[in-house]
Amino acid sequence: MSYIIGIDLGGTKIATILSDMQGNIIKRVEEATNAHEGQDAVIERIKETVYKVLDPGKDIVGIGIGSPGPLDLENGVVLKTPNLKWDNVPIRDILEEEFGITTYLENDANAAAAGEYRFGAGKGARNLIYITVSTGIGSGIIIEGKVYRGAHGIAGELGHTIIDPNGPICGCGQHGCLEAFASGTGLARRAILELQLGVESIIRELVEGDLQKVTARTLEDAALKGDEFARNMWESTGDYLGIGMTNVINFLDPEMIIIGGGVSKAGELLFEPMRRSIKKRAIESAASKVKIVPAALGKDVGTLGAISVVIEALEAK
Ligand SMILES: [Zn+2]
């Protein structure tokens, strides 16, 4: 029997699993990334997590690692990555040298898409988009069962598609990216601006007057307590996401769109206006058939995604 090691490298934690080819997790370890300690310390920590799940008695056919981008996929290098504070780390070769096991590097959103496709909400679909809505917005594209990376590994940067050139400034330097409106950070920032202008809301009490503490979570709490301003903020966020997804639907006509990430846990507060926005805007014959579903893999999406990347590579051989 063959086994795979999957690593989910994130800005806050490193999760590593040993799994069989069916995605059954045999061992799982998790460590804080502590990126502030520098790249060498984090690389050592990644190796330690692999040693902890490594079972010398088992036939391990590959290691997969999902990492925040930008990456040089061809050469297995993590380029300048702000949330890891890494600078050109050849992580694929480092792990191959350490463990003598073929290693595959993939960006985290692509890996998550591959994981949901193979083991999660996308089982049975051949063409799907996975969208993660958290501090940013990322996405992965699966076409005919395979991750679509584009000519330069950039495909899937849905968060930086522009939905209003006069919109708020985005972390990438452009104005009006989907992420600037509808990510957790974008939602909080839009809410803070209106609260500063004096809109009525219980949010001020929830953050004890400190508006800088407002997050997507605060807006969720307030909306569930019936706060009208907070409900309107979720309404507009769902609408903006619906605009982003309408563009995806009209352009790619996927079978399914899977929504994951921390902000998606707001559930119907987000999904209801999002579905309405798509219904109102997208080409009807595609919009009426596309399935829009929440992600299914939860906290294992990153590690099972990394496993899926290895399986896809092995299948292609
Ligand atoms: Zn942007």
Residues whose N, C-alpha, C, O or C-beta is under 5 A from the ligand:
A	BS01	ZN	G159 H160 C170 G171 C172 Q174 C177
